[in-house]
Amino acid sequence: MSTEIASTPQHPSSTLVNISADADLRLIKLLAPTTSSPSQFESACSDHIANGDAAGLVMAIVAEEGAIGGLFSGEYTVEEAVGAVCLLGALLERVGDETLEGELCASLADVVARAAAASASNEDGSAEKGSACVAALFNLRSNGVEKVRLLTKIVDLADTSSLAPGAPEGYSALADMLESSMLQSSLTLWGGRNDDNSSIPDGEQRALFQAVVRGMDRVLAKLTGDKKGDEAASVEVEVARKIKAAVDRKQTYLMLILETYKEESQIDNEALVYAQAASIGAIRDPINLFSSQQRLLHLPAISALQKQKSTVALYDLLKIFHEGKLQDYRDFTSMPDKSSVFAAFQLNEGECMKNMCLLSLVSLAGEHEEIPYSAVASTLDIAEDQVEKWVILGVSSGLMEAKMDQLSKVVIVERCVVRQFGSTEWEALKVRLDKWKTNVRGVLDALKKSGAGVAIGSQ
């Protein structure tokens, strides 16, 4: 599994060709012209080089923001800017103090990010330079905490085309890397995602996940604009597919953010904001990310919503979508103090009703192996001639597998997801297992008798 990010096209810089013996001096001459005092900058840096003081040299360069800022002028290409940053990355390896190396690496990344932001209005590829330069540092560093911090910077600097999910694998190395299972594997490799022995603090991982959510917001803003501007049906379908992929990725990372708040004492206003956003996402689409969203109610940040006057109704609705049935939903919407939640959080009541019907059908399928059409109609409060349409919707959602006996008017359930698993579900499972044991025992007894009969007949 690759954990590197392509930073530049593979061809050499015209300014910095090789890391030779005088590379440090050549780097200083490259950076000096855009500093506040080029001669003083060169003199100070030359002293650090003469004394073999790699840390002092990096500090001097970072302290003079104009030095890095000059790389973001139109005079230098992306490749040349990356070449300069790679030399600075090589200097970090000579510092000799791991803690200081990390601090200097973070400072250098901050300066690059500020320089890229300051030059963003120039339309000369500053954003591309910024993300490419930080990506070069990311590929050079091996410390897990540093890699997480640098990846956070990369995501914040990246343009929407390199962040957007939904494109074929390999189209964007960054978008591929941000696929949740791949990133979590990378975090494990770097020393994180292990509750018992994680070398990457939850706060650092949370900052990375937050950057991905911000990135998906930028992607969605761009895609929404594209959808309004394009009229071709094929283009609109493709844009809609990418929007869905970005929404799913955002929701996945909202849940990852919430998982970093492990104790109730850690819940702050920021955590509540993310909990609210994740709850809204889960209510808007409880089907697509069904399995991963099942753990939401167990997260401390989500539980905290029920203690806030402004979000208690949202929490109650989320709980119905996780555990309740259609009648619970209708009871909720009939209460004036609850029904206002739809307008307050921009929830589509029609979509909510449709999803609640599907979830209620899944609950019914989980309780019975064969369901009469009349039972489905009664549960969903629909006419019997509408039952088959809803069963087809349930099957197409992936939450259940079933066949319909149209003559007997029975739905035969082959498989379905479980919305909740408590004592009632354990008891139902026990009944099914006991029935299965009885059936198997009956088959074995029949085989034994059949075998005995054959043996007597052969005599």
C-alpha positions as CSV (number, residue, x, y, z in Angstrom):
1,M,0.0,0.0,0.0
2,S,1.5,3.3,-1.1
3,T,1.5,6.1,1.5
4,E,3.2,8.7,-0.8
5,I,1.6,11.5,-2.6
6,A,2.8,12.5,-6.1
7,S,4.1,16.1,-5.6
8,T,5.4,17.1,-9.1
9,P,5.8,15.8,-12.6
10,Q,8.9,13.7,-12.9
11,H,11.4,16.0,-14.7
12,P,14.3,17.9,-13.2
13,S,14.4,21.5,-12.0
14,S,16.3,24.0,-14.2
15,T,17.6,25.8,-11.1
16,L,18.5,23.0,-8.6
17,V,19.7,20.0,-10.6
18,N,21.6,18.0,-8.0
19,I,22.1,17.9,-4.3
20,S,25.8,18.7,-4.5
21,A,28.3,19.9,-1.9
22,D,27.4,23.6,-2.4
23,A,23.6,22.9,-2.6
24,D,22.9,24.8,0.7
25,L,24.7,27.9,-0.6
26,R,22.9,27.7,-3.9
27,L,19.6,27.4,-2.0
28,I,20.4,30.6,0.0
29,K,21.2,32.5,-3.2
30,L,17.9,31.3,-4.7
31,L,15.8,32.4,-1.7
32,A,17.7,35.7,-0.8
33,P,16.3,38.1,-3.4
34,T,12.8,38.2,-2.0
35,T,13.8,38.7,1.6
36,S,13.7,42.1,3.4
37,S,17.5,42.3,3.4
38,P,19.1,39.9,0.9
39,S,22.7,40.6,2.0
40,Q,22.1,40.1,5.7
41,F,20.0,37.0,5.0
42,E,22.8,35.5,2.9
43,S,25.4,36.4,5.6
44,A,23.5,34.9,8.4
45,C,22.7,31.7,6.5
46,S,26.3,31.4,5.3
47,D,27.4,31.5,9.0
48,H,25.0,28.7,9.9
49,I,26.3,26.6,6.9
50,A,29.9,27.2,7.9
51,N,29.2,26.1,11.4
52,G,27.3,23.0,10.3
53,D,24.2,24.3,12.1
54,A,21.3,22.8,10.1
55,A,18.7,23.8,12.7
56,G,19.9,27.4,12.8
57,L,19.8,27.5,9.0
58,V,16.2,26.2,8.7
59,M,15.2,28.6,11.5
60,A,16.7,31.6,9.7
61,I,14.9,30.6,6.4
62,V,11.6,30.1,8.2
63,A,11.8,33.3,10.1
64,E,12.2,35.3,6.9
65,E,8.9,34.5,5.2
66,G,9.9,36.4,2.1
67,A,12.4,33.7,1.4
68,I,9.7,31.0,0.9
69,G,7.3,33.5,-0.5
70,G,9.6,34.2,-3.4
71,L,9.1,30.6,-4.6
72,F,5.4,31.4,-5.2
73,S,6.1,34.2,-7.7
74,G,5.6,33.5,-11.4
75,E,9.4,33.3,-11.8
76,Y,9.6,29.7,-10.5
77,T,7.8,26.6,-11.7
78,V,6.2,24.1,-9.4
79,E,9.2,21.8,-10.0
80,E,11.7,24.4,-8.9
81,A,9.7,25.3,-5.8
82,V,9.5,21.6,-4.8
83,G,13.2,21.2,-5.5
84,A,14.0,24.0,-3.0
85,V,11.6,22.5,-0.4
86,C,13.2,19.1,-0.8
87,L,16.6,20.6,0.0
88,L,15.1,22.1,3.2
89,G,13.6,18.7,4.0
90,A,17.1,17.2,3.6
91,L,18.4,19.8,6.1
92,L,15.8,18.7,8.6
93,E,17.4,15.2,8.6
94,R,20.7,16.8,9.8
95,V,19.2,18.6,12.8
96,G,19.8,15.6,15.1
97,D,17.0,16.3,17.5
98,E,13.7,14.5,16.7
99,T,11.5,16.9,18.6
100,L,13.2,20.0,17.1
101,E,13.0,18.4,13.6
102,G,9.2,18.0,14.1
103,E,8.8,21.6,15.2
104,L,10.9,23.0,12.3
105,C,9.0,20.8,9.8
106,A,5.7,22.1,11.1
107,S,7.0,25.7,10.9
108,L,8.2,25.2,7.4
109,A,4.8,23.7,6.3
110,D,3.0,26.7,7.9
111,V,5.2,29.2,6.0
112,V,4.6,27.4,2.8
113,A,0.8,27.4,3.4
114,R,0.8,31.1,4.2
115,A,2.9,31.9,1.1
116,A,0.5,29.9,-1.0
117,A,-2.5,31.6,0.5
118,A,-0.9,35.1,0.0
119,S,-0.3,34.3,-3.7
120,A,-3.6,32.6,-4.3
121,S,-5.0,35.6,-6.2
122,N,-2.1,35.6,-8.7
123,E,-3.7,32.7,-10.7
124,D,-0.2,31.4,-11.3
125,G,-0.7,27.9,-9.8
126,S,0.2,29.0,-6.2
127,A,-2.3,26.5,-4.7
128,E,-0.7,23.7,-6.8
129,K,2.8,24.8,-5.7
130,G,1.7,24.9,-2.0
131,S,0.2,21.4,-2.0
132,A,3.1,20.0,-4.0
133,C,5.7,21.5,-1.7
134,V,4.0,20.2,1.4
135,A,3.6,16.8,-0.3
136,A,7.3,16.7,-0.9
137,L,7.9,17.2,2.8
138,F,5.2,14.5,3.6
139,N,7.1,12.0,1.4
140,L,10.4,12.8,3.1
141,R,9.3,12.6,6.7
142,S,8.7,9.3,8.5
143,N,7.4,10.4,11.9
144,G,3.7,9.5,12.2
145,V,2.6,12.8,13.9
146,E,4.5,14.8,11.3
147,K,2.9,12.9,8.5
148,V,-0.6,13.5,9.9
149,R,0.1,17.2,10.3
150,L,1.5,17.5,6.8
151,L,-1.4,15.6,5.3
152,T,-3.8,18.0,7.0
153,K,-2.0,20.9,5.3
154,I,-2.0,19.1,2.0
155,V,-5.8,18.6,2.1
156,D,-6.4,22.2,3.1
157,L,-4.2,23.4,0.2
158,A,-5.4,20.9,-2.4
159,D,-7.7,22.0,-5.2
160,T,-11.1,20.3,-5.6
161,S,-10.1,18.3,-8.6
162,S,-7.5,16.4,-6.6
163,L,-9.8,15.9,-3.6
164,A,-13.0,14.8,-5.4
165,P,-13.9,11.2,-4.8
166,G,-15.8,9.1,-7.4
167,A,-13.2,9.3,-10.1
168,P,-11.5,6.0,-11.3
169,E,-8.8,4.8,-9.0
170,G,-5.4,6.3,-9.8
171,Y,-6.9,9.5,-11.2
172,S,-5.8,11.4,-8.1
173,A,-3.4,9.9,-5.5
174,L,-4.7,12.2,-2.8
175,A,-8.4,11.3,-3.4
176,D,-7.5,7.6,-3.4
177,M,-5.5,8.0,-0.2
178,L,-8.5,9.8,1.5
179,E,-10.7,6.8,1.0
180,S,-11.6,6.1,4.6
181,S,-10.4,2.5,4.9
182,M,-7.1,3.3,3.1
183,L,-6.4,6.4,5.3
184,Q,-7.2,4.4,8.5
185,S,-4.8,1.7,7.4
186,S,-2.1,4.4,6.8
187,L,-2.8,5.9,10.2
188,T,-2.3,2.4,11.8
189,L,1.0,2.1,9.8
190,W,2.1,5.5,11.2
191,G,1.2,4.6,14.8
192,G,-2.4,5.8,15.1
193,R,-5.9,4.2,15.2
194,N,-4.9,1.9,18.0
195,D,-6.7,2.9,21.2
196,D,-4.3,0.9,23.5
197,N,-1.0,2.1,22.0
198,S,-1.4,5.1,19.7
199,S,1.6,7.4,19.1
200,I,-0.6,9.9,17.2
201,P,-2.9,12.0,19.6
202,D,-6.6,12.0,19.0
203,G,-6.4,15.8,18.5
204,E,-4.0,15.4,15.5
205,Q,-6.2,12.7,13.9
206,R,-9.3,14.9,14.5
207,A,-7.6,17.9,12.8
208,L,-6.9,15.7,9.7
209,F,-10.5,14.4,9.6
210,Q,-11.8,18.0,10.0
211,A,-9.6,19.0,7.0
212,V,-11.2,16.3,4.9
213,V,-14.7,17.5,5.8
214,R,-13.7,21.0,4.8
215,G,-12.3,19.6,1.6
216,M,-15.5,17.8,0.8
217,D,-17.5,21.0,1.4
218,R,-15.3,22.7,-1.2
219,V,-15.8,19.8,-3.6
220,L,-19.6,19.9,-3.1
221,A,-19.7,23.7,-3.6
222,K,-17.8,23.3,-6.9
223,L,-19.9,20.3,-8.1
224,T,-23.1,22.0,-7.2
225,G,-22.1,24.9,-9.4
226,D,-21.1,22.6,-12.2
227,K,-24.5,20.8,-12.0
228,K,-26.4,24.1,-12.3
229,G,-24.2,25.2,-15.3
230,D,-24.3,22.0,-17.4
231,E,-27.4,21.0,-19.3
232,A,-26.3,17.7,-20.9
233,A,-28.0,14.8,-19.3
234,S,-24.9,12.6,-19.3
235,V,-22.9,15.3,-17.6
236,E,-25.6,15.9,-15.0
237,V,-25.7,12.2,-14.1
238,E,-21.9,12.1,-13.7
239,V,-21.9,15.2,-11.5
240,A,-24.8,13.8,-9.4
241,R,-22.7,10.6,-8.9
242,K,-19.7,12.6,-7.8
243,I,-21.9,14.7,-5.4
244,K,-23.2,11.5,-3.8
245,A,-19.6,10.2,-3.4
246,A,-18.5,13.5,-1.8
247,V,-21.5,13.5,0.6
248,D,-20.8,9.9,1.6
249,R,-17.1,10.7,2.2
250,K,-18.0,13.8,4.3
251,Q,-20.5,11.8,6.4
252,T,-17.9,9.1,7.0
253,Y,-15.3,11.6,8.2
254,L,-17.9,13.3,10.4
255,M,-18.3,10.0,12.2
256,L,-14.5,9.6,12.4
257,I,-14.3,13.0,14.0
258,L,-16.9,12.1,16.6
259,E,-15.0,8.9,17.4
260,T,-12.1,11.0,18.6
261,Y,-14.2,12.3,21.5
262,K,-14.0,9.3,23.7
263,E,-15.2,10.8,27.0
264,E,-18.2,13.0,27.9
265,S,-15.8,15.5,29.5
266,Q,-14.2,16.1,26.1
267,I,-17.4,17.3,24.5
268,D,-17.2,21.0,23.6
269,N,-19.1,23.4,21.3
270,E,-17.1,22.2,18.3
271,A,-17.9,18.6,19.0
272,L,-21.6,19.5,19.2
273,V,-21.4,21.2,15.8
274,Y,-19.9,18.1,14.2
275,A,-22.4,15.8,16.1
276,Q,-25.3,17.9,14.7
277,A,-23.9,17.7,11.2
278,A,-23.4,13.9,11.4
279,S,-27.0,13.5,12.8
280,I,-28.5,15.5,9.9
281,G,-26.5,13.5,7.4
282,A,-27.6,10.2,9.0
283,I,-31.3,11.3,8.9
284,R,-31.1,12.5,5.3
285,D,-29.6,9.2,4.1
286,P,-30.0,6.4,6.7
287,I,-29.8,3.7,3.9
288,N,-26.5,4.2,2.1
289,L,-24.1,4.1,5.1
290,F,-26.4,1.9,7.2
291,S,-23.8,-0.3,8.8
292,S,-21.3,2.4,9.7
293,Q,-24.0,4.8,11.0
294,Q,-25.4,2.1,13.4
295,R,-22.8,3.1,16.0
296,L,-23.8,6.8,16.0
297,L,-26.1,6.6,19.0
298,H,-23.3,5.1,21.1
299,L,-20.9,8.1,20.6
300,P,-20.6,10.5,23.5
301,A,-20.9,13.6,21.3
302,I,-24.2,12.3,19.8
303,S,-25.6,11.5,23.2
304,A,-24.7,15.1,24.3
305,L,-27.3,16.4,21.7
306,Q,-30.2,15.2,23.9
307,K,-29.0,17.6,26.7
308,Q,-29.1,20.7,24.5
309,K,-32.5,22.4,24.1
310,S,-31.7,23.3,20.5
311,T,-30.8,19.8,19.4
312,V,-32.9,17.5,21.6
313,A,-35.6,17.1,18.9
314,L,-32.9,16.3,16.4
315,Y,-31.5,13.5,18.7
316,D,-35.0,12.1,19.2
317,L,-35.5,11.9,15.4
318,L,-32.1,10.3,14.9
319,K,-33.0,7.7,17.5
320,I,-36.3,6.9,15.7
321,F,-34.4,6.4,12.4
322,H,-32.0,4.0,14.2
323,E,-34.5,2.1,16.3
324,G,-38.1,3.1,15.7
325,K,-40.8,2.2,13.2
326,L,-43.2,4.2,11.1
327,Q,-45.7,4.7,13.9
328,D,-43.0,6.2,16.1
329,Y,-42.1,8.6,13.3
330,R,-45.7,9.6,12.8
331,D,-46.1,10.2,16.6
332,F,-43.0,12.4,16.5
333,T,-44.3,14.5,13.6
334,S,-47.6,15.0,15.2
335,M,-46.0,16.8,18.2
336,P,-45.8,20.6,17.5
337,D,-42.6,20.9,19.6
338,K,-40.9,18.2,17.5
339,S,-42.2,18.7,14.0
340,S,-40.3,22.1,13.7
341,V,-37.1,20.1,13.5
342,F,-37.5,19.6,9.8
343,A,-37.4,23.3,8.9
344,A,-34.8,24.0,11.5
345,F,-32.3,21.5,10.1
346,Q,-33.4,21.6,6.4
347,L,-34.7,18.1,6.4
348,N,-37.1,17.0,3.6
349,E,-40.2,15.4,5.2
350,G,-41.1,13.5,2.0
351,E,-37.6,11.8,1.9
352,C,-37.7,11.2,5.6
353,M,-41.1,9.4,5.3
354,K,-39.8,7.3,2.4
355,N,-36.7,6.2,4.3
356,M,-38.7,5.5,7.4
357,C,-41.0,3.3,5.4
358,L,-38.0,1.3,4.1
359,L,-36.5,1.0,7.6
360,S,-39.9,-0.2,9.0
361,L,-40.1,-2.8,6.2
362,V,-36.6,-4.0,7.1
363,S,-37.6,-4.3,10.8
364,L,-40.6,-6.3,9.8
365,A,-38.4,-8.6,7.6
366,G,-36.1,-9.1,10.6
367,E,-39.0,-10.4,12.7
368,H,-40.5,-12.9,10.2
369,E,-39.3,-15.3,7.5
370,E,-42.6,-15.0,5.6
371,I,-44.7,-11.9,5.6
372,P,-48.2,-11.7,4.2
373,Y,-48.9,-8.8,1.9
374,S,-51.5,-7.7,4.4
375,A,-48.9,-7.3,7.2
376,V,-46.7,-5.2,5.0
377,A,-49.6,-3.0,3.9
378,S,-50.7,-2.6,7.6
379,T,-47.1,-1.8,8.7
380,L,-46.5,0.8,6.0
381,D,-50.2,2.0,5.9
382,I,-50.5,1.4,2.2
383,A,-52.8,-0.4,-0.1
384,E,-51.9,-4.1,-0.9
385,D,-51.3,-3.3,-4.5
386,Q,-48.4,-1.1,-3.4
387,V,-46.7,-3.8,-1.4
388,E,-44.6,-5.2,-4.3
389,K,-43.3,-1.7,-5.1
390,W,-42.0,-1.2,-1.6
391,V,-40.4,-4.7,-1.4
392,I,-38.6,-4.0,-4.7
393,L,-37.3,-0.7,-3.1
394,G,-36.2,-2.5,0.0
395,V,-34.3,-5.1,-2.1
396,S,-32.7,-2.5,-4.3
397,S,-31.5,-0.6,-1.2
398,G,-29.3,-3.6,-0.3
399,L,-30.8,-3.8,3.2
400,M,-32.7,-7.0,2.5
401,E,-33.1,-9.9,0.1
402,A,-36.5,-11.3,-0.5
403,K,-38.8,-13.0,-3.1
404,M,-42.5,-12.5,-3.6
405,D,-45.1,-15.3,-4.0
406,Q,-47.7,-13.4,-5.9
407,L,-50.2,-16.3,-5.8
408,S,-50.0,-16.7,-2.1
409,K,-49.4,-13.0,-1.5
410,V,-46.4,-13.6,0.7
411,V,-43.0,-12.0,0.9
412,I,-40.3,-14.7,1.6
413,V,-37.3,-13.1,3.4
414,E,-33.9,-14.5,2.6
415,R,-31.7,-12.0,4.3
416,C,-32.0,-8.6,6.0
417,V,-29.9,-6.3,8.1
418,V,-30.6,-5.9,11.8
419,R,-31.4,-2.4,12.9
420,Q,-30.7,-3.0,16.5
421,F,-29.6,-6.1,18.5
422,G,-30.9,-6.3,22.1
423,S,-32.4,-8.9,24.3
424,T,-35.4,-9.4,22.0
425,E,-33.2,-10.0,19.0
426,W,-31.1,-12.5,21.1
427,E,-34.3,-14.4,22.0
428,A,-35.4,-14.5,18.4
429,L,-32.0,-15.8,17.3
430,K,-32.2,-18.5,20.0
431,V,-35.6,-19.6,18.7
432,R,-34.3,-19.8,15.2
433,L,-31.2,-21.8,16.3
434,D,-33.4,-24.2,18.3
435,K,-35.6,-24.7,15.3
436,W,-32.6,-25.3,13.1
437,K,-31.2,-27.9,15.6
438,T,-34.5,-29.7,15.6
439,N,-34.6,-29.8,11.8
440,V,-31.0,-31.1,11.6
441,R,-31.7,-33.7,14.3
442,G,-34.8,-34.9,12.3
443,V,-32.7,-35.2,9.1
444,L,-30.0,-37.2,10.9
445,D,-32.6,-39.5,12.5
446,A,-34.2,-40.1,9.1
447,L,-30.8,-40.9,7.6
448,K,-30.0,-43.3,10.4
449,K,-33.4,-45.1,9.9
450,S,-32.8,-45.1,6.1
451,G,-29.4,-46.6,6.6
452,A,-30.7,-49.3,8.9
453,G,-33.4,-50.2,6.4
454,V,-30.9,-50.5,3.6
455,A,-28.7,-52.8,5.8
456,I,-31.6,-55.1,6.7
457,G,-32.7,-55.3,3.1
458,S,-29.2,-56.2,1.9
459,Q,-29.2,-59.2,4.3
